[in-house]
Amino acid sequence: MATSNGAVIADILKPFISERNEWMLRHHPVFPQYHFAERPGIDRHAREIFRGSPHFAYTAAYCETYDQNSFDPDFPTLPLEHFEPMVEAYFSQFNSLGSLRIEA
C-alpha cells in the first residue's frame, strides 16, 4: 500500500501539532481535489469518505482558503526568507531542535 505525502508529514509533525492539524495533514491530499473538478480522472467528491470526522470542516475550509490559491501563478506571495524567523522561533521551543540550523 502506498503512503501519501500527507501521512508522512503528519507522522513527522505529530509530536509538535494539534490533533486537528495532524488529521488535516494526514487526510489533506484528497481534499483539494474538490476544487479541481475539471481535471479528468479526479473524483471531486473523494473527500466525502471523511465527512463524519470532527475535523472535516476545518480541513475543507483550510484547503479552500489556502490550497487552491497556491495553484494560481498570479497569487501574491512572500519569499521564504520572510517565514524563517517564525519557523526558527517555533522550533526553538524544543530542546532537541533548538540548536538546529539548516543552511541552504
TACORLIN-V83496 format. One line per field, one symbol per residue. phi: phi as a letter, one per 20 degrees, with the letter a starting at -180 (. if undefined). psi: psi as a letter, one per 40 degrees, with the letter a starting at -180 (. if undefined). burial: + if it has 24 or more other C-alpha atoms within 12 Angstrom, else -. A space follows every 50 residues. Layout:
phi: ???
psi: ???
burial: ???
This chain:
phi: .fdeffffffffegfdcfgffffgffdggeffggecffefndegdffffd gfffdffffffgfffdffffeefeffcdfggfegfffffffffdgfdgef ceef
psi: hihiddddddddedeeiiddddddddeddddeddefdehiehhdededee deieeddddddddddddddeeheehhiiidddedddddddeedhdeedeh hhh.
burial: ---------+----------+++++++++++++++-----------+--- ----++-+++--+------------------------------------- ----
